[in-house]
Amino acid sequence: MTLTRGASARALAIAFALLVAAPAKAQRAIELDAATIIELNAAFDAGTLSSVQLVTRYLARIAAYDRQGPSIHAVLRLNPRALETARALDAERKATGKRSPLHGVPIVLKDNFDTRELPTTGGSVLLDGYVPSRDAVLVQRLRDAGAIVLAKVNMSEFASSGAYSSLGGQTFNPHHTDFSPGGSSGGTGAAIAAAFAQFGLGTDTGGSIRGPATVNGIVALKPTHGLLSRTGIIPLALSFDTGGPMARSVTDLAIALGALTGVDAADTATRRSEGHAERDYTKYLQPNALKGARIGIARDYMGFDTDVDWVVESSLHAMRNAGATIVDVRFPKWMLEAKDAWYTAIRFPEFAPQIAEYLRDTPAGYPKTLADMLERTREMSSISAKGSAPNASRWAKFVNELASGSTDDYRYRAVRDHALPLLRDVVNGVIASQQLDAIVYPTQSMKPERLEAEGSSSAPDAMNIANLTGFPDLIVPAGFSDNRMPIGISFLGGAWSEPKLIALGFSFEQITRARRRPVTTPALPGEAVVLK
């Protein structure tokens, strides 16, 4: 049978209509807060996402949730040039390709990292409006890799006390705004948990990256002291201070860490990283790394909270099922009793001379010494016209820091020269004697605190062991308490063991999948990342 010209045309039209109506090959979409940097790059390469679109989506989340909705109050100031930078990086990608996996990726910075186009205040009214002349070394490295500074975020003022600052006020935990986001990197922790950026930088002197990581349910690393530059970071105590990445996945943390490493001529501590630092930590993202691993569990930090113990025991069960051997370890009683005093003996005397060195570069009109800072706070007892308010709990520490003696004092030198090496030897001895790949412990022995109870816990704190020794400590989400707040687990290793910790943490992350989006900051319409 033959078809007339009209019938043929109708048949072609029907065939075309059927072809159009046929289902296209399904596209895969992933929620923005779950997308890794690897997946963002796949979307960039496929043309389903641009840096401008990604920045716009994160800005939309900040607009919806930081001062509206749950009002997380993590962001101190947005970068007004973020979209302009994103457009330039999109054009550069099209013309010459990407600089690195971080090309066009938005990040946030704790407000003690110097930034040349945004104020750096340490969260304090004392430095309100201060704009440094150059970026911190870590910030410059991220910019060189193509990352976009989207915002500066709130912090505990001068990196000490609770998650409050005289300039930024109180930051709230996005899992439940009656709870603390932790200090001192609480703004970064809350911002990353709420998906205000892809990852962020915090700083850690005595747990200030890791506390916010666990209570906000995210991944974070306090690296080996000397792995990352401190140049351009407002100091608290340089014997312990370090920056570090905070992210929603071990994958993103590994990518960020590789962009941050390298010797800095202005920071002598980084010379120790030669031969240890790497530029690509993604090769350690090994899903089977727990198989055959020997993991020590620090039992000294359990038995204080049923919820925390349940999550940790469940985590150990998961590790055993993945092929790990779990070994109970205990630290010497005298070390546990002395370590907090050793920490204070270093931390307090260092602040005065080191903050004075930092303030030397500020313009006239800003305080130049800790004594100046204390004097000015004495005149601030009410709410200012800008809305800033006193921060009595932090400012009171100025008195203690001024009265703590000098770094020439025998008490300081005794701890620095003898106690800290002794503690390193003890922790190294525990690891070596049991042939451990890492020691794990609950990052906090008690479940997250409500704001009114912040700082009231009497449970022992394991986090400053990593600072006193200078060793790395990786935090990975492990579960939730009965009040639906996150609980994290720490992987502590010897110096320069970041590759092993990343491998173990990634393996643990993949078998547990414990991270959850905060209930107060749900996905917005149209923000998912489409992958071809």
C-alpha positions as CSV (number, residue, x, y, z in Angstrom):
1,M,0.0,0.0,0.0
2,T,1.3,3.4,-0.9
3,L,0.7,6.7,0.9
4,T,-0.5,9.9,-0.7
5,R,1.6,13.0,-0.3
6,G,-0.7,14.2,2.4
7,A,-0.8,10.9,4.2
8,S,3.0,10.7,4.1
9,A,3.2,14.2,5.6
10,R,0.8,13.2,8.3
11,A,2.8,10.0,9.0
12,L,6.0,12.0,9.3
13,A,4.3,14.4,11.6
14,I,3.1,11.6,13.8
15,A,6.5,10.0,13.9
16,F,8.1,13.3,14.8
17,A,5.5,13.8,17.6
18,L,6.2,10.4,19.0
19,L,10.0,11.1,18.9
20,V,9.5,14.4,20.8
21,A,7.1,12.7,23.2
22,A,9.6,9.8,23.9
23,P,11.2,10.2,27.3
24,A,14.7,11.7,27.1
25,K,17.6,10.1,28.8
26,A,17.0,10.8,32.4
27,Q,19.1,13.4,34.0
28,R,20.5,12.9,37.5
29,A,20.0,15.7,40.0
30,I,21.7,16.0,43.3
31,E,20.7,18.3,46.2
32,L,23.0,21.3,46.5
33,D,24.0,20.5,50.1
34,A,25.0,16.9,49.1
35,A,27.0,17.8,46.0
36,T,30.7,17.4,46.3
37,I,33.3,19.6,44.4
38,I,33.8,16.6,42.1
39,E,30.1,16.6,41.2
40,L,30.1,20.4,40.8
41,N,32.9,20.1,38.3
42,A,31.0,17.4,36.4
43,A,28.1,19.8,36.1
44,F,30.4,22.7,35.1
45,D,31.9,20.4,32.4
46,A,28.4,19.3,31.2
47,G,27.2,22.9,30.9
48,T,24.4,22.4,33.4
49,L,25.9,24.7,35.9
50,S,28.0,27.9,35.9
51,S,29.8,29.6,38.7
52,V,27.4,32.5,38.5
53,Q,24.5,30.1,39.0
54,L,26.2,28.4,41.9
55,V,27.0,31.6,43.7
56,T,23.4,32.8,43.1
57,R,22.1,29.6,44.7
58,Y,24.2,30.0,47.8
59,L,23.3,33.7,48.1
60,A,19.7,32.7,47.9
61,R,20.2,30.3,50.8
62,I,21.9,33.0,52.8
63,A,19.0,35.4,52.1
64,A,16.5,32.9,53.1
65,Y,18.0,31.6,56.3
66,D,20.7,33.8,57.7
67,R,18.6,36.9,58.7
68,Q,15.2,35.4,57.8
69,G,13.6,32.1,58.6
70,P,15.6,30.5,61.4
71,S,18.0,33.5,61.4
72,I,21.2,31.6,61.9
73,H,23.3,34.8,62.0
74,A,26.4,33.3,60.7
75,V,27.3,35.8,58.0
76,L,29.0,39.0,59.1
77,R,29.4,40.5,55.6
78,L,28.9,39.4,52.0
79,N,31.5,40.0,49.3
80,P,29.8,42.5,47.0
81,R,32.1,41.3,44.1
82,A,31.3,37.6,44.4
83,L,29.0,37.5,41.3
84,E,31.5,39.7,39.3
85,T,34.3,37.3,40.2
86,A,32.1,34.3,39.3
87,R,31.4,35.8,35.8
88,A,35.1,36.4,35.2
89,L,35.9,32.8,36.3
90,D,33.1,31.4,34.0
91,A,34.7,33.3,31.1
92,E,38.2,32.1,32.0
93,R,37.0,28.5,32.2
94,K,35.5,28.8,28.7
95,A,38.6,30.5,27.3
96,T,41.4,28.6,28.9
97,G,40.0,25.9,31.2
98,K,39.8,25.6,34.9
99,R,42.7,26.5,37.2
100,S,41.9,23.6,39.7
101,P,38.8,21.7,41.0
102,L,38.1,24.8,43.1
103,H,37.6,27.0,40.0
104,G,34.4,29.0,40.6
105,V,33.6,27.4,43.9
106,P,32.2,29.7,46.6
107,I,33.7,29.5,50.1
108,V,33.3,31.3,53.5
109,L,36.0,32.5,55.8
110,K,36.1,32.9,59.6
111,D,36.6,36.5,60.3
112,N,40.1,36.2,61.6
113,F,41.5,35.5,58.1
114,D,42.9,38.7,56.5
115,T,41.0,39.7,53.3
116,R,42.1,42.6,51.2
117,E,38.6,43.6,50.1
118,L,36.6,42.9,53.2
119,P,37.1,43.9,56.8
120,T,38.8,41.5,59.2
121,T,37.7,42.0,62.7
122,G,38.1,38.9,64.8
123,G,34.4,39.5,65.6
124,S,35.2,42.5,67.7
125,V,34.0,46.0,67.7
126,L,37.6,46.9,68.5
127,L,38.6,46.2,64.9
128,D,35.3,47.2,63.3
129,G,36.0,48.4,59.7
130,Y,39.7,47.3,59.6
131,V,40.6,46.2,56.0
132,P,44.0,44.6,55.7
133,S,46.3,45.4,52.8
134,R,46.7,41.8,51.7
135,D,45.1,38.4,52.0
136,A,46.1,35.7,54.5
137,V,48.4,33.2,52.7
138,L,45.7,30.5,52.8
139,V,43.1,32.9,51.4
140,Q,45.4,33.9,48.6
141,R,46.1,30.2,47.8
142,L,42.4,29.5,47.5
143,R,41.9,32.5,45.3
144,D,44.8,31.4,43.1
145,A,43.0,28.0,42.8
146,G,39.9,29.8,41.6
147,A,37.8,29.8,44.7
148,I,35.4,32.7,45.4
149,V,35.2,34.3,48.8
150,L,31.5,34.6,49.3
151,A,31.4,35.9,52.8
152,K,33.2,36.5,56.1
153,V,31.4,34.7,59.0
154,N,31.0,35.2,62.7
155,M,33.2,33.7,65.3
156,S,33.9,33.7,69.0
157,E,35.5,37.1,69.6
158,F,39.3,36.8,69.2
159,A,38.7,33.0,68.9
160,S,37.9,32.4,72.6
161,S,34.8,31.8,74.7
162,G,31.3,31.0,73.4
163,A,29.9,31.4,69.9
164,Y,29.2,35.1,70.4
165,S,31.0,38.3,69.4
166,S,30.5,42.0,70.2
167,L,30.4,42.7,66.5
168,G,28.3,39.8,65.2
169,G,26.3,38.8,68.2
170,Q,25.1,35.3,68.7
171,T,25.3,32.6,65.9
172,F,22.8,29.8,66.2
173,N,22.9,26.1,65.3
174,P,20.9,25.3,62.2
175,H,19.9,21.9,63.5
176,H,18.1,23.6,66.4
177,T,18.4,27.3,67.1
178,D,18.2,26.8,70.8
179,F,21.6,25.2,70.7
180,S,25.1,26.5,70.3
181,P,27.0,26.2,67.0
182,G,30.2,25.8,69.1
183,G,33.2,28.0,69.3
184,S,35.3,29.6,68.1
185,S,34.7,28.7,64.5
186,G,30.9,28.5,65.1
187,G,30.1,30.8,62.2
188,T,31.9,28.6,59.7
189,G,30.4,25.5,61.2
190,A,26.8,26.8,61.1
191,A,27.3,28.3,57.6
192,I,28.6,25.0,56.1
193,A,26.0,22.9,57.8
194,A,23.3,25.3,56.5
195,A,24.9,25.1,53.0
196,F,25.7,28.8,52.7
197,A,28.9,27.9,50.7
198,Q,30.7,24.7,49.5
199,F,33.3,24.7,52.3
200,G,34.9,27.1,54.7
201,L,38.0,27.9,56.7
202,G,38.1,27.9,60.5
203,T,41.0,28.1,63.0
204,D,41.8,25.8,65.9
205,T,43.9,26.6,69.0
206,G,42.2,24.2,71.5
207,G,39.3,22.6,69.6
208,S,37.9,25.6,67.7
209,I,37.4,23.8,64.4
210,R,36.4,20.5,65.9
211,G,33.8,21.6,68.4
212,P,31.8,23.4,65.8
213,A,32.2,20.5,63.4
214,T,30.7,17.9,65.7
215,V,27.8,20.0,66.9
216,N,26.9,21.2,63.4
217,G,27.3,17.7,61.9
218,I,30.0,18.4,59.4
219,V,33.5,17.2,58.5
220,A,36.6,19.2,59.6
221,L,40.3,18.8,60.0
222,K,42.7,20.3,62.6
223,P,45.9,19.6,60.6
224,T,49.4,18.9,61.9
225,H,50.9,22.1,63.3
226,G,53.0,23.5,60.5
227,L,51.2,21.9,57.6
228,L,49.3,25.2,56.8
229,S,50.5,28.8,57.0
230,R,49.3,31.1,59.7
231,T,50.4,34.3,58.1
232,G,47.6,36.8,58.0
233,I,45.5,35.1,60.6
234,I,44.7,37.0,63.9
235,P,46.6,35.0,66.5
236,L,45.4,33.5,69.7
237,A,48.5,31.4,70.6
238,L,50.8,30.6,67.8
239,S,52.2,27.5,69.5
240,F,48.9,25.9,68.9
241,D,47.1,28.0,66.2
242,T,46.3,26.5,62.8
243,G,43.8,27.1,60.1
244,G,41.9,24.2,58.6
245,P,39.1,23.2,56.2
246,M,35.5,22.6,57.2
247,A,33.2,20.9,54.7
248,R,30.1,18.6,54.3
249,S,32.1,15.7,53.0
250,V,35.6,14.2,53.4
251,T,35.9,14.5,49.6
252,D,35.6,18.3,49.7
253,L,37.9,18.5,52.7
254,A,40.6,16.5,50.8
255,I,40.3,18.8,47.8
256,A,40.5,21.9,49.9
257,L,43.5,20.7,51.9
258,G,45.5,20.1,48.8
259,A,45.1,23.7,47.7
260,L,46.2,25.0,51.1
261,T,49.5,23.2,51.8
262,G,53.0,24.6,51.0
263,V,55.9,26.2,52.8
264,D,55.4,29.9,53.7
265,A,58.7,31.8,54.1
266,A,57.0,34.1,56.6
267,D,55.8,31.2,58.8
268,T,58.8,29.2,60.0
269,A,56.6,26.4,61.4
270,T,55.7,25.5,57.8
271,R,59.3,24.5,57.1
272,R,58.6,21.3,59.0
273,S,56.0,20.3,56.3
274,E,58.7,19.9,53.6
275,G,58.6,16.2,52.5
276,H,55.2,15.7,54.3
277,A,52.8,18.1,52.6
278,E,50.9,17.0,49.5
279,R,49.0,18.9,46.8
280,D,46.5,16.1,46.1
281,Y,44.8,14.3,49.0
282,T,42.0,12.9,46.8
283,K,44.1,9.7,46.1
284,Y,43.5,8.8,49.8
285,L,39.7,8.7,49.4
286,Q,39.7,4.9,49.8
287,P,36.3,3.4,50.7
288,N,37.9,0.2,52.0
289,A,40.6,1.8,54.1
290,L,39.1,0.4,57.4
291,K,39.7,-3.1,56.3
292,G,42.7,-4.3,58.2
293,A,43.1,-1.1,60.1
294,R,43.9,-1.0,63.8
295,I,41.9,1.6,65.6
296,G,42.3,2.6,69.2
297,I,39.3,3.9,71.2
298,A,40.1,6.4,73.9
299,R,37.9,5.0,76.7
300,D,38.9,7.9,79.0
301,Y,36.4,10.1,77.1
302,M,33.4,7.8,77.3
303,G,30.9,7.1,80.0
304,F,29.7,10.7,80.5
305,D,26.6,10.7,78.2
306,T,24.5,7.7,77.1
307,D,23.6,9.3,73.7
308,V,27.3,9.9,72.9
309,D,28.4,6.5,74.0
310,W,25.6,4.8,71.9
311,V,26.7,6.6,68.8
312,V,30.4,5.9,69.4
313,E,29.7,2.2,70.1
314,S,27.6,2.0,66.9
315,S,30.5,3.6,65.1
316,L,32.9,1.1,66.4
317,H,30.5,-1.7,65.4
318,A,30.5,-0.3,61.8
319,M,34.3,-0.2,61.8
320,R,34.5,-3.8,62.9
321,N,32.1,-4.8,60.2
322,A,34.3,-3.0,57.7
323,G,37.3,-5.1,58.8
324,A,38.9,-2.9,61.4
325,T,40.4,-4.2,64.7
326,I,39.3,-2.1,67.7
327,V,41.7,-1.7,70.6
328,D,40.8,-0.1,73.9
329,V,43.5,2.5,74.9
330,R,43.9,4.6,78.0
331,F,46.1,7.7,78.6
332,P,48.2,8.0,81.8
333,K,46.1,9.6,84.6
334,W,48.8,12.2,85.3
335,M,48.6,13.3,81.7
336,L,44.8,13.7,81.8
337,E,45.1,15.7,85.0
338,A,47.9,18.0,83.8
339,K,47.1,18.7,80.2
340,D,44.5,21.5,80.6
341,A,46.9,23.4,82.9
342,W,49.7,22.9,80.3
343,Y,47.4,24.3,77.7
344,T,46.6,27.4,79.7
345,A,50.3,27.9,80.6
346,I,51.0,28.4,76.9
347,R,47.8,29.8,75.5
348,F,47.3,32.8,78.0
349,P,50.9,34.3,78.0
350,E,51.2,34.1,74.2
351,F,48.1,36.2,73.4
352,A,49.3,39.6,74.6
353,P,52.6,39.8,72.6
354,Q,51.2,38.1,69.6
355,I,48.1,40.2,69.3
356,A,50.3,43.3,69.7
357,E,52.4,42.1,66.7
358,Y,49.3,41.7,64.6
359,L,47.8,45.1,65.6
360,R,51.1,46.9,64.7
361,D,49.9,46.9,61.0
362,T,46.5,48.4,61.8
363,P,45.9,52.2,61.0
364,A,45.9,54.9,63.6
365,G,42.8,54.8,65.8
366,Y,42.8,51.1,66.4
367,P,44.2,49.6,69.7
368,K,47.8,48.5,69.6
369,T,48.2,46.4,72.6
370,L,46.1,44.1,74.8
371,A,46.1,46.7,77.5
372,D,44.7,49.2,75.0
373,M,42.0,46.7,74.1
374,L,41.0,46.2,77.7
375,E,40.9,49.9,78.3
376,R,38.6,50.5,75.4
377,T,36.2,47.7,76.4
378,R,35.9,49.3,79.9
379,E,34.1,52.2,78.1
380,M,31.6,49.8,76.3
381,S,28.8,48.9,78.7
382,S,25.8,49.5,76.5
383,I,24.5,48.7,73.0
384,S,26.0,50.9,70.3
385,A,24.2,52.9,67.6
386,K,25.3,50.1,65.1
387,G,23.7,47.4,67.4
388,S,26.9,45.9,68.7
389,A,26.9,44.9,72.4
390,P,29.4,44.1,75.1
391,N,31.0,40.7,75.3
392,A,31.7,40.4,79.0
393,S,32.8,36.8,79.0
394,R,35.5,37.4,76.4
395,W,36.6,40.8,77.6
396,A,37.0,39.5,81.1
397,K,39.6,37.1,79.8
398,F,41.7,40.1,78.7
399,V,42.4,40.7,82.4
400,N,43.6,37.1,82.9
401,E,45.7,37.1,79.7
402,L,47.4,40.3,80.8
403,A,48.1,38.8,84.3
404,S,49.3,35.4,83.0
405,G,53.0,36.2,82.8
406,S,55.4,36.5,79.9
407,T,56.9,34.0,77.5
408,D,60.2,34.5,79.3
409,D,58.6,33.2,82.5
410,Y,60.0,29.9,83.8
411,R,56.5,28.4,84.0
412,Y,55.9,29.0,80.3
413,R,59.3,27.7,79.3
414,A,59.0,24.6,81.4
415,V,55.8,23.6,79.7
416,R,57.0,24.5,76.2
417,D,60.3,22.8,76.5
418,H,59.5,19.8,78.6
419,A,55.8,19.1,79.1
420,L,54.8,19.4,75.5
421,P,57.5,17.0,74.2
422,L,56.6,14.6,77.0
423,L,53.0,14.6,75.9
424,R,54.0,14.0,72.3
425,D,56.1,11.1,73.4
426,V,53.2,9.6,75.4
427,V,50.7,9.8,72.5
428,N,53.2,8.5,70.0
429,G,54.0,5.7,72.4
430,V,50.3,4.7,72.7
431,I,50.0,4.6,68.9
432,A,53.3,2.7,68.4
433,S,52.9,0.2,71.2
434,Q,49.5,-0.9,69.9
435,Q,50.5,-0.5,66.2
436,L,47.5,1.8,65.7
437,D,46.5,3.6,62.5
438,A,44.5,6.1,64.5
439,I,42.9,6.8,67.9
440,V,39.2,7.6,67.8
441,Y,37.2,9.3,70.5
442,P,33.9,11.2,70.8
443,T,34.8,14.7,69.7
444,Q,32.8,15.9,72.6
445,S,32.0,13.5,75.5
446,M,28.6,15.2,76.0
447,K,25.9,15.8,73.4
448,P,25.4,19.4,72.2
449,E,24.5,22.1,74.7
450,R,21.6,24.5,74.7
451,L,22.8,28.1,74.5
452,E,22.0,28.9,78.1
453,A,24.2,25.9,79.2
454,E,27.1,26.6,77.0
455,G,30.4,26.0,78.8
456,S,28.8,24.3,81.8
457,S,29.8,20.7,81.0
458,S,32.1,19.0,83.5
459,A,33.0,16.2,81.1
460,P,36.7,15.9,80.1
461,D,37.8,17.4,76.8
462,A,40.0,15.4,74.6
463,M,40.4,17.9,71.8
464,N,43.4,19.9,73.1
465,I,45.5,16.7,73.0
466,A,45.9,17.4,69.3
467,N,46.9,21.0,69.9
468,L,49.4,20.2,72.7
469,T,51.1,17.5,70.5
470,G,50.6,19.4,67.2
471,F,49.0,16.2,65.8
472,P,46.2,16.1,63.2
473,D,42.6,15.4,64.1
474,L,39.8,14.6,61.6
475,I,36.1,14.9,62.6
476,V,33.4,13.0,60.7
477,P,29.7,13.0,61.5
478,A,28.8,9.8,63.4
479,G,25.1,10.1,64.4
480,F,22.5,12.0,66.4
481,S,21.5,12.3,70.0
482,D,17.9,11.8,71.3
483,N,17.3,15.5,71.0
484,R,18.2,15.3,67.3
485,M,21.5,17.0,67.5
486,P,24.7,15.8,65.7
487,I,27.4,13.8,67.3
488,G,30.9,13.5,65.7
489,I,33.8,11.2,66.0
490,S,37.5,12.2,65.9
491,F,40.3,10.3,64.2
492,L,43.6,11.4,65.9
493,G,46.9,10.4,64.3
494,G,50.6,11.1,64.6
495,A,52.3,14.0,62.9
496,W,51.8,14.2,59.2
497,S,49.3,11.4,59.2
498,E,46.6,13.4,57.2
499,P,46.6,10.9,54.3
500,K,45.8,8.0,56.6
501,L,43.2,9.9,58.6
502,I,41.5,11.0,55.3
503,A,41.4,7.4,54.1
504,L,40.0,6.1,57.4
505,G,37.5,9.0,57.7
506,F,36.3,8.6,54.1
507,S,35.8,4.9,54.6
508,F,33.8,5.6,57.8
509,E,31.8,8.2,56.1
510,Q,30.9,5.9,53.2
511,I,29.7,3.1,55.4
512,T,27.7,5.2,57.9
513,R,26.4,8.1,55.8
514,A,25.5,9.8,59.1
515,R,25.3,13.5,58.0
516,R,21.9,15.0,57.7
517,R,20.7,18.4,56.4
518,P,19.6,20.7,59.3
519,V,15.8,20.8,59.6
520,T,15.7,24.6,59.8
521,T,17.4,25.2,56.4
522,P,15.7,22.9,53.9
523,A,16.4,22.8,50.2
524,L,15.1,25.8,48.2
525,P,13.2,25.2,44.9
526,G,15.4,24.9,41.9
527,E,18.7,24.7,43.8
528,A,19.6,21.1,42.9
529,V,22.6,20.4,40.8
530,V,21.8,18.6,37.5
531,L,24.4,16.1,36.2
532,K,24.2,14.7,32.7
